[in-house]
């Protein structure tokens, strides 16, 4: 299953260096849709997500990021952590998203 998730992921999803906020938010939404595709490839939906962890640069955009996520989730929401950081593993990335889902 993990290999299937790797194949579904988009390596460009976190390449945000020097882009305007509107473009950043559009790519944020695309990343969420990539997560949706990964879940669907495993027969799951957003309802199966137990936790989500978002690492973001810059932290002042967090409300906009949460507003995008909230379009895809209904109560009860998964356990969520949003962490402002100064850098991420991939050079130039402004967001990193991790979700844990159950079948």
Backbone as a ProteinNet text record, in pm:
[ID]
protein_1_A
[PRIMARY]
XXXXXXXXXXXXXXXXXXXXXXXXXXXXXXXXXXXXXXXXXXXXXXXXXXXXXXXXXXXXXXXXXXXXXXXXXXXXXXXXXXXXXXXXXXXXXXXXXXXXXXX
[TERTIARY]
82	0	87.1	195.9	283.3	339.6	377.5	430.7	324.4	200.5	91.6	75.8	90.3	81.8	195.6	314	427.8	403.9	346.1	321.2	216.7	122.6	17.3	63.3	165.7	207.4	266.5	262.2	311.3	437.2	552.6	677.2	681.2	594	592.3	505.6	430.3	329	385.3	512.7	567.3	669.1	674.6	771.2	710.3	718.4	648.3	740	868	962.9	924.6	919.2	900.9	765.8	666.5	536.5	444.3	348.4	251.5	162.7	101.6	16	-96.5	-158.8	-270.2	-224	-105	-51.2	-17.6	36.9	67	-59.3	-166.9	-290.9	-348	-331.7	-375.9	-298.7	-169	-88.2	-119.9	-153.9	-196.5	-319.7	-413.4	-534.5	-500.9	-408.6	-367.8	-305.4	-227	-167.9	-277.2	-381.9	-494	-561.7	-578.5	-638.6	-547.7	-416.8	-324	-340.5	-358.9	-384.6	-514.2	-616	-743.5	-722.6	-642.6	-615.6	-543.4	-450	-379.1	-475.9	-562.5	-661.2	-752.5	-802.5	-893.2	-825.3	-696.2	-622.2	-619.8	-638.4	-641.2	-783.3	-882.3	-1021.5	-1065.6	-1000.5	-1030.2	-1078.4	-1128.3	-1171.9	-1114.3	-1143.5	-1100.4	-1157	-1270.8	-1330.1	-1240.9	-1151.1	-1060.7	-937.3	-917.5	-799.6	-816.3	-718.7	-718	-645.9	-532.3	-453.1	-399.6	-380.3	-312.2	-212.5	-96.1	9.5	58.6	54.5	95.2	210.4	320.7	434.9	429.2	437.1	416	517.5	556.4	634.8	557.9	520.1	527.5	405.3	421.3	314.2	196.4	219.3	109.3	0.8	25.6	-75.1	-160.4	-146.1	-210.6	-362.4	-425	-572	-621.2	-549.6	-586.8	-569.5	-465.1	-441.1	-552	-588.4	-695.4	-828.1	-854.8	-979.6	-989.3	-877.9	-878.7	-909.7	-843	-867.7	-1012.5	-1069.4	-1205.5	-1308.9	-1274.7	-1366.6	-1383.2	-1288	-1287.3	-1327.3	-1344.7	-1373.6	-1501.9	-1573.6	-1689.3	-1656.2	-1733.7	-1714.6	-1751.4	-1686.9	-1575.1	-1446.1	-1371.6	-1246.5	-1137.6	-1041.5	-928.8	-842.9	-768.4	-672.7	-576.4	-556.4	-475	-365.9	-251.1	-139.6	-87.1	-72.5	-14.9	110	222.8	351	419.7	450.5	528.1	675.6	743.5	885.7	963.1	1094.5	1178.4	1228.3	1225.3	1264.1	1206.3	1201.7	1151.9	1258.5	1237.4	1336.8	1364.9	1260.1	1279.1	1305.6	1418.6	1456.4	1349.8	1306.2	1206.3	1063.1	1039.5	903	851	722.2	658.3	558.1	527.2	432.2	469.1	448.1	464.6	344.8	278.7	155.7	173.4	132	137.3	-0.3	-54.8	-181.1	-164.8	-241	-248.6	-394.6	-419.4	-556.2	-568.2	-689.8	-717.3	-819.9	-818.5	-917.9	-1045.3
-117.9	0	125.4	125.8	242.4	275.6	174.8	200.2	264.3	221.2	280.2	428	461.5	600.9	682.6	626.8	697.8	725.5	630.6	649.3	756.9	772.4	871.4	1012.4	1024.8	1157.1	1237.8	1368.4	1459.8	1527.7	1502.6	1561.6	1713.1	1773.5	1918.7	1987	1909.9	1967.9	2062.3	2051.1	2139.2	2239.1	2260	2353	2492.1	2568.3	2696.2	2818.6	2804.8	2915.3	3037.7	3152	3280.1	3302.2	3221.8	3236.6	3319.6	3386	3468.3	3379.8	3440.1	3365.2	3293.9	3358.3	3294.5	3166.9	3170.4	3050.7	2944.7	2989.5	2897.9	2826.2	2901.4	2840	2745.6	2778.2	2687.7	2556.4	2565.1	2443.2	2367.3	2440.3	2376.5	2290.9	2348.1	2272.9	2153.6	2171.8	2059.4	1948.5	1986.3	1885.9	1807.7	1877.5	1810.3	1713.8	1756	1666.8	1547.2	1566.2	1453.2	1354.8	1407.7	1321.4	1244.5	1313.5	1247.4	1132.6	1155.3	1050.4	932.2	960.3	852.4	771	841.3	772.4	685.7	743.2	668.8	546.3	556.6	442	326	356.9	254.1	224.3	278.1	255.5	336.8	449.1	532.3	670.2	747.2	884.9	973.8	1102.7	1193.9	1152.4	1085	1038.8	937.5	872.9	774.6	837	966.6	1032.9	1047.8	996.6	1008	1133.9	1161.8	1279.2	1347.1	1477.2	1552	1645.4	1652.8	1739.9	1823.8	1954.9	2047.3	2131.4	2129.8	2216.6	2328.9	2453.6	2565.1	2677.1	2737.3	2860.1	2951.6	3069.3	3139.4	3109.2	3112.7	3078.2	3174.5	3298.6	3395.4	3359.2	3263.3	3219.3	3103.3	3067.1	2945	2949.2	3063.1	3069.1	3036.9	3082.6	3054.5	2905.9	2846.4	2703.3	2621.1	2654.6	2582.7	2599.4	2719	2741.7	2648.8	2624.4	2531.4	2390.1	2345.8	2211.4	2194.8	2298.3	2287.7	2266	2296.8	2269.7	2119.7	2040.9	1897.5	1810.6	1869.3	1791.9	1838.4	1743.8	1770.9	1722.4	1767.2	1718.5	1571.3	1493.5	1527.1	1538.7	1644.3	1668.4	1574.8	1541.3	1461.2	1544.8	1477.8	1546.9	1621.4	1749.7	1832	1905.4	1914	1991.7	2077.5	2206.7	2299.4	2358.2	2339.7	2379.3	2478.1	2595.6	2692.9	2659.8	2654.3	2619.2	2721.7	2719.9	2810.7	2748.1	2615.4	2547.6	2407	2348.1	2211.7	2128.3	1998	1906.7	1936.1	1966.9	1996.3	2145.5	2178.8	2318.4	2392.5	2506.2	2587.1	2554.9	2446.1	2409.3	2504	2536.3	2620.1	2543.6	2421	2340.8	2193.7	2121.6	1976.5	1921.5	1822.9	1769.2	1620.5	1578.5	1437.1	1398.6	1289.8	1239.2	1092.6	1050.6	909.9	870.3	763.5	717.7	571.6	531.9	391.9	337.5	205.6	142.9	116.3
0	0	0	74.4	80.5	-57	-133.1	-267	-355.2	-341	-417.8	-382.1	-254.5	-212.2	-270.8	-274.1	-332.6	-480.7	-550.4	-692.4	-716.5	-626.1	-641.5	-607	-524.7	-479	-593.4	-577.1	-679.4	-628.6	-689.5	-639.9	-651.5	-732.8	-746	-641.4	-565.9	-478.1	-373.6	-339.2	-236.3	-291.2	-421.6	-481	-491.6	-383.6	-375.7	-373.2	-387.7	-367.1	-450.2	-381.1	-447.2	-512.2	-482.3	-546.3	-458.7	-520.3	-448.2	-362.1	-260.2	-168.3	-242.5	-337.8	-408.7	-478.5	-535.9	-600.6	-496.2	-382.6	-272.7	-227.4	-210.5	-163.9	-268.8	-395.8	-501.9	-498.8	-474.7	-465.1	-337.2	-232	-106.9	-135	-208.4	-241.8	-331.3	-423.4	-508.7	-424.8	-323.9	-234.7	-162.8	-121	-54.6	-151.7	-275.9	-375.2	-404.3	-396.2	-410.7	-295.3	-174.9	-59	-80.9	-132.8	-161.9	-260.8	-364.6	-463.6	-400	-311.4	-240.9	-156.2	-85	-1.6	-87.6	-197.1	-284.7	-345.2	-374.4	-428.7	-330.1	-203.1	-97.9	-51.9	-123.7	-86.5	34	59.2	176	132.5	229.2	206.3	316.2	308.9	415	550.4	551.1	677.4	749	676.6	736.6	801	780.6	837.1	987.4	1060.9	1206.9	1252.2	1189.3	1226.5	1101.9	1112.6	1007.3	1074.3	1015.9	1067.7	950.7	968.5	863.2	915.4	841.8	870.2	767.2	812.6	721.4	741.3	629.2	623.9	528.1	559.4	687.4	772.8	900.7	993.8	984.7	945.8	942.4	841.1	752.9	656.2	707.4	834.3	882.5	871.7	894.4	886.7	745.8	646.4	508	476.2	528.6	507.5	572.3	694.4	764.5	691.7	638.3	564.5	443.8	377.1	263.6	311.9	417.1	470.4	513.1	573.4	625.8	515.8	391.4	280.5	256.9	303.9	275.4	394.3	510.2	630.8	696.8	753.3	837.9	977.7	1074.3	1211.4	1216.6	1296.2	1383.4	1302.1	1326.2	1255.7	1307.4	1221.5	1270.9	1365.7	1448	1533.8	1441.8	1469.1	1379.5	1455	1391	1443.2	1329.7	1355.9	1259.4	1322.6	1256	1313.3	1219.5	1272	1196	1207.6	1093.9	1092.4	1009	1022.4	944.2	815	806.6	682.8	682.8	562.9	546	475.4	471.3	414.6	267.5	191.7	49.6	33.6	-22	-40.3	-120.9	-70.4	-138.3	-101.7	-32.1	6.1	113.4	106.8	207.2	291.6	252	328.7	315.9	424.2	425.1	500.7	442.3	499.9	525.9	643.4	680.8	733.8	684	737.6	774.2	872.9	912.1	899.8	824.4	802.7	842.5	876.1	908.7	811.3	796.2	708.5	782.5
[MASK]
+++++++++++++++++++++++++++++++++++++++++++++++++++++++++++++++++++++++++++++++++++++++++++++++++++++++

